[in-house]
Amino acid sequence: MIRTTPPRPVDVETLFPEVAAYRKEAIRLHPRAGRPGVLDSSVGGPLLWPAGEPWPHCDDDHPETGRAPDGPGPRPMVPVLQLLASDVPGLPFPEGTDVLQLLWCPFDHKPHHTPRPELRWRGTVASAGDMAVAPWVEDAVDEYVPEPCLVHPERIVEYPCHDLPEDLYDGLAERFDRLRRDTGWSYQYHLSVAPGIKTGGHPGWTQDPDWPDCAECGERMEHLLTVDSAEFDGESWRSWLPAEDTPRTGTVRDLPYEERGRIQRAPGLMLGDMGGVYLFLCRRCPGMPYDYRADCS
């Protein structure tokens, strides 16, 4: 089933033409519970992973946060996301690959006290034969292991909020405030950056932006994807809730908790206090090196 984000409730570029230069396209993935296969784009589904290829494990030291392994020894990483190039047009893939895979260690890691992710790229043509089954991690943190979900990619337009140049944001602040007073619409929550799991676009920072620089060339990396705890929160649902998920009566907040959770948090992830993990990469350097940040206050 498709998912359709409603049009912005006001014309952003008419009201704030200064932000037009910063518009970017993103693809909201809209994960919903399902039974994905190894050749599907998914969150928490099986990966296209040849049986003869070693499964990645984590042997890092974990901080004592209550979300650490029960004992010493390596732990298998868990599948988080698989995206096929055919489902996410415009996503950068290294030459010869058409599958992006994200795994992470399902325990806290320094410095963000979140899972530590790893990106893998592969080609569907080269991945023939028997597929591996992800090992079970008995003591994994439940909120760090996503439930299997199919994705419903949708292309949208975003505008930055915290990433606007400081002088520009300060110059627009009075108009942002006036819009909220007059209409109830917030530039930050309703007009700028889409919440949820997505590729491209802008990171939805809740704290100060923390862009990584490439360790090889020193240039700022670009945002590749966000793994968020929720499709929307208690404020952003008003403009970012897909039309297909809108109740016939009342609002999504009136739904029973479990029913709302199937829309808002289908994968069951909880990163900090409704936070997210952001992946960044550098297209300039061979192999497209990547890094990550977390925003999980």
Secondary structure, 3 states (H helix, E strand, C coil): CCCCCCCCCCCHHHHCHHHHHHCEEEEECCCEECCCCCCCCEECCCCCCECCCCCCEECCCCCCCCCCCCCCCCEECEEEEEEEHHHCCCCCCCCCCCEEEEEEEEEEECCCCEEEEEEEEECCCCCCCCECCCCCCCCCCHHHCCCCEECCCEEEEECCCCCCCHHHHHHHHHHHHHHHHHHCCCHHHHHHCCCCCEEECCCCCCCCCCCCECCCCCCECEEEEEEECCCCCCCCHHHHCCHHHCCCCCCHHHCCHHHHHHHHCCCCCCCCCCCEEEEEECCCCCCCCEEEEEECC
